[in-house]
Structure formats: structure tokens, C-alpha cells
Amino acid sequence: MVRKKEKPNDRLLTDVELELMTIIWNRGKTTVKEVADALPKSRPLAYTSVATVMKILEHKGYLRCEKHSYAHTFSPLVEKRAYEESCLDHVVDNVFDGEPVALVQRLLTAKRLSAAERRAIEATLRELASAKKQA
């Protein structure tokens, strides 16, 4: 049985994949060694483990690998924002029954927001309302 290559965003990243992708999104073009070195000291992963996970991410379509004489350079194919949107879509569809309002309401009630955070949310809502009126 032949497995088809997965498209980016077909499923959520594992914790380790997301941890490495976060480093890669912050660095841009990078090598396995640079990613391994960027891991927190409290989270030591062997070079070979980092290399294996990065190859998996390449196979999944999240990374591009360029082969150079001494090292492979990896760069992201999926932008962080696109992955965030995919995650939100997944949560809305699978946890909140396709109701984005339920997700927003839960976020607003689940966490104690500071006054500054509330003002930022209110400003965003005003901007969205204003943009909709102009459209």
C-alpha cells in the first residue's frame, strides 16, 4: 500500500514538531545544528532526534531542505500565521461545533483579562466593525 504525501496543515503538529517549527519560524533559514542549539537547556534533544523530526516536517510539507556540501539548510514552507489559522479552524470545527462565537466567548470567560487586554480586544472589534461598514 502506497502512502500519499500529506499536505501541509492536514493535521496538527505534535508538541516536538511545534517546538522545532517555532524555532525555525523565528530563525528563518537554519540548519539542524542551529535548531538543536536553540532548544532550551531544560529540553535537550539529541542532534539525531532533531534531524529526524525536521525530516518528518519536510515530508509533511512544512519545511524545504536545500542540500549544501556540508550541511542541509531548512526553511519554512508554511508560515506561522497560516498554521495558527489552521489550528483555530480545527478547534472551532472539532471542539466548538463549527461556532467561532463559542470559541471567542470561551476565551474571554476562561482567562482573567487585564484592563489593557480588554482594551486591545475592544479596539480590534471596533476596527473590524469600522472596516465592515466601509466595505
C-alpha positions as CSV (number, residue, x, y, z in Angstrom):
1,M,0.0,0.0,0.0
2,V,1.4,3.4,-1.0
3,R,1.0,6.2,1.4
4,K,0.3,9.6,-0.2
5,K,2.4,12.5,0.9
6,E,0.4,14.6,3.3
7,K,-0.4,18.2,2.5
8,P,0.7,20.9,5.0
9,N,-2.0,21.6,7.6
10,D,-3.7,18.2,7.1
11,R,-3.3,17.7,10.8
12,L,-1.9,19.4,13.8
13,L,1.8,19.3,14.6
14,T,3.0,17.2,17.6
15,D,4.4,19.0,20.6
16,V,8.0,18.4,19.5
17,E,7.3,19.3,15.9
18,L,5.7,22.6,17.0
19,E,8.6,23.3,19.3
20,L,11.0,22.9,16.4
21,M,8.8,24.8,14.0
22,T,8.6,27.7,16.4
23,I,12.4,27.9,16.4
24,I,12.5,27.7,12.6
25,W,9.8,30.3,12.2
26,N,11.9,32.7,14.4
27,R,15.2,31.9,12.6
28,G,14.1,31.5,9.0
29,K,16.7,29.5,7.1
30,T,18.5,27.3,9.5
31,T,20.4,24.0,10.0
32,V,19.7,21.0,12.2
33,K,22.6,22.1,14.5
34,E,21.3,25.6,14.9
35,V,17.9,24.3,15.8
36,A,19.3,21.8,18.3
37,D,21.5,24.6,19.8
38,A,18.4,26.9,20.1
39,L,16.5,24.4,22.2
40,P,16.3,25.4,25.9
41,K,18.8,23.8,28.1
42,S,16.0,22.2,30.0
43,R,14.9,20.5,26.8
44,P,18.0,18.7,25.4
45,L,17.2,16.7,22.3
46,A,19.9,14.7,20.5
47,Y,21.1,16.1,17.2
48,T,19.8,12.9,15.5
49,S,16.4,13.4,17.1
50,V,16.2,17.0,15.8
51,A,17.3,15.8,12.4
52,T,14.6,13.1,12.3
53,V,11.8,15.4,13.3
54,M,13.0,18.0,10.8
55,K,12.9,15.3,8.0
56,I,9.4,14.4,9.1
57,L,8.4,18.1,8.9
58,E,9.9,18.2,5.4
59,H,8.0,15.1,4.4
60,K,4.8,16.7,5.7
61,G,5.4,19.8,3.6
62,Y,6.2,22.2,6.4
63,L,9.9,22.6,5.5
64,R,12.1,22.8,2.4
65,C,15.5,21.3,2.5
66,E,18.4,22.6,0.5
67,K,21.4,20.4,0.4
68,H,24.8,22.1,0.6
69,S,28.3,20.5,0.7
70,Y,28.5,20.1,4.4
71,A,25.0,20.8,5.8
72,H,21.4,20.8,4.9
73,T,19.6,24.1,5.2
74,F,15.9,24.1,6.1
75,S,13.4,26.9,5.6
76,P,9.7,27.0,6.4
77,L,7.2,26.4,3.6
78,V,4.2,27.1,5.9
79,E,4.0,30.5,7.5
80,K,3.3,30.6,11.2
81,R,0.1,32.7,10.6
82,A,-1.2,30.0,8.2
83,Y,-0.6,27.3,10.8
84,E,-2.3,29.4,13.5
85,E,-5.3,29.8,11.3
86,S,-5.4,26.1,10.6
87,C,-5.3,25.3,14.3
88,L,-8.1,27.7,15.0
89,D,-10.2,26.2,12.2
90,H,-9.5,22.8,13.7
91,V,-10.5,23.9,17.2
92,V,-13.7,25.7,16.0
93,D,-14.7,22.7,13.9
94,N,-13.9,19.9,16.3
95,V,-14.3,21.4,19.8
96,F,-16.9,24.2,19.3
97,D,-19.1,22.6,16.7
98,G,-18.2,25.0,14.0
99,E,-19.2,28.0,16.1
100,P,-16.4,30.6,16.2
101,V,-18.5,32.8,18.6
102,A,-18.4,30.0,21.1
103,L,-14.6,29.9,20.9
104,V,-14.3,33.6,21.4
105,Q,-16.8,33.6,24.3
106,R,-14.9,30.8,26.0
107,L,-11.6,32.6,25.6
108,L,-13.0,35.7,27.1
109,T,-14.5,34.0,30.1
110,A,-11.8,31.4,30.7
111,K,-9.0,33.8,31.4
112,R,-8.9,36.8,33.6
113,L,-8.1,39.6,31.2
114,S,-6.2,42.7,32.3
115,A,-7.7,46.1,31.5
116,A,-5.1,46.6,28.8
117,E,-6.0,43.2,27.2
118,R,-9.7,44.1,27.3
119,R,-9.0,47.5,25.6
120,A,-6.9,45.8,22.9
121,I,-9.8,43.4,22.2
122,E,-12.3,46.2,22.2
123,A,-10.1,48.2,19.8
124,T,-9.9,45.2,17.4
125,L,-13.6,44.8,17.5
126,R,-14.1,48.5,16.7
127,E,-11.6,48.2,13.8
128,L,-13.4,45.2,12.4
129,A,-16.8,46.9,12.7
130,S,-15.4,50.1,11.0
131,A,-13.9,48.1,8.2
132,K,-17.1,46.2,7.6
133,K,-19.1,49.5,7.4
134,Q,-16.7,50.8,4.8
135,A,-16.8,47.7,2.7
